[in-house]
Amino acid sequence: MKVAVEYSFRLGRGGDIHDVVIPAARLLNVPLDIAVVRHLVEQDETLLAELFRDRLPEYRLMARDAAYWSEELTREAETIRLIEVT
């Protein structure tokens, strides 16, 4: 059985759920908590593009400029869970 970690959240209230699957091997020897998984995703361009899809330009602007803030980019119901992959 192969496992991975799914990281997901909802953008803003009533927004779409965004999720990305991270191979478990990428998370070996690190504490499994939301902050660690979020950091790993934010450092990987491929995972980030899959996660934010069409909202990626807005996310990049927010991440670069602390003065920029968008309520639509607020993460709600942020979770991680172990899943089986084939």
N, C-alpha and C positions, 0 to 999 in steps of 0.2 A: 504494500500500500504506500502510495506517495501522498505527502501532505503539503499544503501551502497555507499561507496566511492571507485572508481576505481583509482588506482595509476598506471601510465604506463610511459615507456620511451623506447628509442631505445639505445642499447649498441653500441657505435661507429658509424661511418658513414656507412650507408647501412646495419647495423646489424638487427637482429630480434627485434621485439617489445616485451618487457617483461611487464607483467601486473599482478596485484594482486587486489582482491576485499577485502576491509576491512569493516566489519559490522559497520554501522553508530553508533551503541551504543558505540563502542570503541573510537569514536571521539567526544563524548558529552563534552561540556564545554571546548573545546580547539579551538583556532583559526584555521580555515580551510585554510591553505596555504601549499604549496608544502614542505617546510622545516619541518613543524610539522608532516605531513603525512609520509615523508621519515624517520624521526626519530622514529615514532611509528613502522613502518615496520622493521627498523633495530634493534629494541629491541625485536622483536618477532621471534623466531627461525622458527616457522611454516610458517609465512608469508614470511620470508626471503628465505626459501628453495623453496617455490612456485614461488617466484619472479625471483630468479637467476637460478634455476634448475641446469643444468650441469656446470654453471659458478660459483657456490657457492664457491668452494675451492679458485678460483682466487680472488673473492670478499673478502673472509676472510683474505687472505694474504695482499691484498691492505689495508683493514681496520686496520689491526694490525700493519703494518709497513709503516710509512709515506714515507720512502725512496723508497718503491716499487710503481711503477706507470705503468699502462698499458693503452695505448690509446684506446684499444678495450673495456675497461671498462668505458670509458667516457660516461656519460648519455646525450643523445641528445633528444630533443622534450619531455621533462619531463612534465607530466600533471596530474591533478586530475580532476575527474568529478563525479557528483552525478548520480547514476544509480538505476533503480528499480530492486529488486530481488524477486524471488518467494519463 
